[in-house]
Amino acid sequence: MKRLLSAAALFVGVAFSTQAEAACGKVSISDMNWASATLMAHVDAFILRHGYGCETEIVPGDTMPTGTSMVEKGEPDVAPEFWVNNFKEALAKGVAEKRLNVLGDALSDGGEEGFWVPEYLVKKDPSLATIEGVKNNVKMFKHPEDPDMSAFMTCPAGWGCQVTNSNLYRALKLEEAGFDLVDPGSGAALAGSIAKSYEREQPWFGYYWAPTGVLGKYKMVKVDFGVTDKQHFEACLTQEVCEDPKPSMYPSSPVKTVVVQSFVERVPDGAAYLSKRSYSNDLMNGLLAWVDDNQADGETAAVHFLTTHADVWQGWVPSDVAAKVKTAIANL
């Protein structure tokens, strides 16, 4: 009898889940291939699946190709962490044409980007906190493949910041100073280059962003260019064609959750959740440090967050949805 009751309960549960998933349908979520975006993607997948009955699928992506695909093909459905400055004009066009919808702040504090050097270098020579000081000491920043050259580590190909960094490379006259623009190949390789230099207390100069576990673990100093011109930054430096680039610090970056318009129309409750879902930088830095320390994948990181920060995520969803998600967590 107990086996029959258990089987019946299981059947009812499966039937309910199947009906709910049919009502919501398939939802594709982009994993943007950096740690915070991966964590967000898996949290969203878990909540949309167990709380809203969606059939979720996580797909690989990067800012430029994902944004372009969402505009032109209507997929994926969700980009959980979208740095809009790197796709500004195309995003505005997609919204105007009612192909895309910006639901809310993925990071409530916005994102922080810039060129960095290790703190231990600045302690020895405070001038290295400025771009002129870095350029005056170009020879200390050895190229990873050629010790006779100097390196500025930029973004991997496909990242939106690669365009901005290339323009800043010209604006700051880094080539004339003796720096080679080095593509690390991947986000992991970029982080690894910081870790390797830091552990050996060697010079390092390049691009990075926050919130990240890397900048939480390794103390870095943002290099000061002496000017922040948001208008020029957005109008020229973020564009593939920037004929006369001028120096400017990265302004604080709006980081949004972007979805295709059809998702909003098809899954309005899920869209309401995503419009409320937002992480502070302090929270995300702590989560990413945990991810690094435990070598956790996205699914493990999502479960860790959902288990240890129920007070946060329960504020993003109605009580009945929260109950379903908590049950799913308990049954893991």
C-alpha positions in Angstrom: 0.0 0.0 0.0 2.8 2.4 0.9 4.5 1.7 -2.4 1.2 2.3 -4.3 0.6 5.6 -2.4 4.2 6.7 -3.1 3.8 5.8 -6.8 0.5 7.7 -6.9 2.1 10.7 -5.3 5.0 10.6 -7.6 2.6 10.3 -10.6 0.6 13.3 -9.4 3.7 15.3 -8.9 5.0 14.5 -12.3 1.7 15.2 -13.9 1.5 18.6 -12.1 5.0 19.4 -13.1 4.4 18.5 -16.8 1.2 20.6 -16.9 3.0 23.6 -15.3 5.9 23.3 -17.7 3.5 23.0 -20.6 1.8 26.2 -19.5 5.1 28.1 -19.2 6.9 26.3 -22.1 10.6 26.2 -22.8 12.8 29.1 -21.6 16.4 29.5 -22.7 18.7 31.3 -20.4 22.1 32.6 -21.5 25.2 31.8 -19.4 27.5 34.7 -20.3 30.7 32.7 -19.4 31.8 34.7 -16.3 31.2 33.7 -12.8 28.5 36.1 -11.7 26.5 35.6 -14.9 26.8 31.9 -14.5 25.5 32.0 -11.0 22.6 34.2 -12.0 21.7 32.0 -14.9 21.5 28.9 -12.7 19.5 30.7 -10.0 17.0 31.9 -12.6 16.8 28.4 -14.1 16.1 26.8 -10.7 13.4 29.4 -9.7 11.7 29.5 -13.1 11.7 25.7 -13.3 10.6 24.9 -9.8 8.7 28.0 -8.9 7.0 28.8 -12.2 7.0 25.4 -14.0 9.1 26.4 -16.9 11.2 23.9 -18.9 14.5 25.8 -18.6 17.6 25.4 -20.7 21.0 27.1 -20.1 22.8 28.0 -23.2 26.4 29.4 -23.6 26.8 33.0 -24.6 28.8 36.3 -24.6 27.6 39.9 -24.7 27.8 40.7 -28.4 26.7 37.4 -29.9 23.9 36.8 -27.4 22.6 40.3 -27.8 22.7 40.1 -31.5 20.9 36.7 -31.5 18.2 38.0 -29.2 17.5 40.9 -31.6 17.7 39.0 -34.8 16.5 35.5 -33.9 14.5 36.0 -30.7 16.7 33.7 -28.7 17.8 33.0 -26.0 14.8 34.2 -23.9 16.8 35.6 -21.0 20.2 37.3 -20.6 20.4 37.5 -16.8 23.5 39.8 -16.5 23.7 42.2 -19.5 26.3 45.0 -19.4 24.3 47.4 -21.5 27.1 49.9 -22.2 28.7 47.3 -24.4 25.6 46.9 -26.6 24.0 50.3 -26.1 22.8 51.3 -29.6 21.7 47.8 -30.6 19.9 47.3 -27.3 18.0 50.6 -27.7 17.1 49.7 -31.2 15.9 46.2 -30.1 13.7 47.8 -27.4 12.3 50.4 -29.8 11.4 47.7 -32.2 9.7 45.7 -29.4 12.1 42.8 -29.8 13.8 43.2 -26.4 12.7 44.3 -22.9 14.9 45.5 -20.1 13.4 44.2 -16.9 15.5 45.6 -14.1 18.9 45.8 -12.5 20.9 42.6 -12.4 23.4 44.4 -10.1 21.7 47.0 -7.9 25.0 48.9 -7.6 25.9 48.7 -11.2 29.1 47.3 -12.5 32.6 48.6 -12.1 35.2 48.3 -14.9 38.7 49.7 -15.3 42.4 49.1 -15.8 44.1 47.8 -12.7 47.5 47.1 -11.2 48.3 45.1 -8.0 48.2 47.0 -4.8 51.7 45.9 -3.8 53.1 47.8 -6.8 51.3 51.0 -5.8 52.6 50.7 -2.2 56.2 50.6 -3.6 55.5 53.4 -6.1 52.4 55.5 -5.7 52.8 56.9 -9.3 51.6 53.5 -10.6 48.1 54.4 -9.6 48.1 56.8 -12.6 48.2 56.0 -16.3 51.3 58.2 -16.7 53.1 56.3 -14.0 52.2 53.0 -15.6 53.5 54.3 -19.0 56.7 55.6 -17.5 57.3 52.1 -16.1 56.3 50.1 -19.1 59.2 47.7 -19.1 58.2 46.2 -15.8 55.0 44.8 -17.3 56.5 41.8 -19.1 54.6 40.1 -21.9 53.7 36.5 -21.0 55.1 35.1 -24.2 58.0 37.6 -25.0 60.0 39.1 -22.1 61.4 41.7 -24.4 57.8 43.1 -24.8 55.3 44.7 -22.4 51.7 43.6 -22.0 48.3 45.2 -21.4 45.8 42.4 -20.8 42.5 43.1 -22.5 39.2 41.3 -22.8 38.8 38.0 -24.6 37.4 38.1 -28.1 33.6 38.3 -28.2 33.3 40.4 -25.0 31.9 43.9 -25.5 34.7 45.5 -23.5 37.2 44.4 -26.1 35.9 47.2 -28.3 36.1 49.8 -25.5 39.6 48.6 -24.5 40.9 48.8 -28.1 39.7 52.3 -28.3 41.2 53.3 -25.0 44.5 51.6 -26.1 44.6 54.1 -28.9 43.3 57.1 -26.8 45.9 56.5 -24.1 48.7 55.9 -26.7 49.6 52.6 -25.0 51.2 51.2 -28.2 53.4 54.3 -28.5 54.4 53.7 -24.8 55.5 50.2 -25.6 52.5 48.0 -24.6 51.2 45.1 -26.7 47.4 44.5 -26.6 47.1 40.9 -25.3 44.0 38.8 -25.7 44.1 36.3 -22.9 41.8 33.9 -24.8 39.2 33.4 -22.1 37.8 34.9 -18.9 39.5 32.1 -17.0 42.8 32.9 -18.5 42.4 36.6 -17.7 41.7 35.8 -14.1 44.5 33.3 -14.1 47.0 35.9 -15.3 46.1 38.1 -12.3 46.4 35.2 -9.8 49.7 34.0 -11.2 51.2 37.5 -11.1 49.8 38.2 -7.6 51.1 35.0 -6.1 54.6 35.8 -7.4 54.3 39.5 -6.6 55.0 40.4 -10.2 53.8 43.4 -12.2 50.4 43.1 -14.0 48.5 45.7 -16.0 45.1 45.1 -17.6 41.3 45.2 -17.6 39.0 43.7 -15.0 35.6 44.3 -13.6 33.6 44.0 -10.3 31.8 42.4 -8.7 34.2 39.4 -9.0 35.8 36.9 -6.7 39.1 37.8 -8.3 39.1 41.4 -7.1 37.7 40.3 -3.8 40.6 37.9 -3.3 43.5 39.9 -4.9 43.8 43.5 -3.8 44.1 45.7 -6.9 44.2 49.4 -7.5 42.2 51.0 -10.4 44.5 53.1 -12.6 43.5 56.8 -12.8 43.3 58.3 -16.2 42.6 61.8 -14.8 39.2 62.3 -16.6 35.8 60.7 -16.8 33.8 61.8 -19.9 30.6 59.7 -19.9 29.3 61.3 -23.0 32.4 60.6 -25.1 32.7 57.2 -23.5 29.2 56.2 -24.6 29.2 58.0 -27.9 32.6 56.9 -29.1 34.7 54.6 -26.9 32.0 51.9 -26.8 31.6 51.9 -30.6 33.4 49.8 -33.1 34.0 52.9 -35.2 35.5 55.6 -32.9 37.5 57.8 -35.2 39.0 60.1 -32.5 39.1 58.3 -29.2 39.9 60.4 -26.1 40.9 59.1 -22.6 38.1 58.5 -20.1 37.7 56.3 -17.1 34.9 53.7 -17.3 31.8 55.2 -15.8 29.7 53.0 -13.5 28.0 50.5 -15.8 24.3 49.7 -15.7 24.0 45.9 -15.6 20.5 44.8 -16.5 18.4 41.7 -17.1 17.4 41.6 -20.7 14.7 39.4 -22.2 13.1 39.0 -25.6 9.6 40.6 -25.7 7.9 37.3 -26.5 9.1 36.0 -23.1 7.3 38.9 -21.3 4.1 38.1 -23.2 4.4 34.4 -22.7 5.6 34.2 -19.1 4.4 37.5 -17.4 4.9 36.0 -13.9 8.4 35.0 -14.7 9.1 38.4 -16.1 7.8 39.9 -12.9 10.3 37.8 -10.9 13.2 38.9 -13.1 12.2 42.5 -12.8 12.6 42.2 -9.0 15.7 40.0 -8.9 18.8 42.0 -8.1 22.1 41.4 -6.4 24.2 44.0 -4.5 27.9 44.0 -5.3 28.8 43.1 -1.7 26.5 40.0 -1.8 27.9 39.0 -5.2 31.5 39.5 -4.2 30.9 37.1 -1.2 29.2 34.6 -3.4 32.0 34.6 -6.0 34.7 34.3 -3.3 32.8 31.2 -2.1 32.7 29.9 -5.7 36.4 30.4 -6.2 37.3 28.8 -2.8 35.1 25.7 -3.5 35.7 25.5 -7.2 31.9 25.3 -7.6 30.1 25.1 -10.9 27.0 27.2 -11.6 24.5 24.7 -10.4 26.4 24.2 -7.1 26.7 27.9 -6.6 23.0 28.5 -7.3 22.1 25.9 -4.7 24.5 27.5 -2.2 22.9 30.9 -2.7 19.3 29.5 -2.5 20.2 27.6 0.7 22.1 30.3 2.5 20.3 33.5 1.4 16.6 32.6 1.5 16.0 36.0 3.1 17.1 37.6 -0.1 15.5 35.6 -2.9 12.2 35.1 -1.1 11.7 38.9 -1.5 11.8 38.4 -5.3 8.8 36.0 -5.6 5.3 35.5 -4.2 4.9 33.3 -1.1 3.4 30.3 -3.1 6.4 30.4 -5.5 8.8 30.6 -2.6 7.2 27.5 -1.0 7.7 25.5 -4.2 11.3 26.5 -4.5 12.0 25.7 -0.9 10.4 22.3 -1.4 12.6 21.7 -4.4 15.7 22.7 -2.4 14.8 20.4 0.4 14.4 17.5 -2.0 17.8 17.8 -3.5 
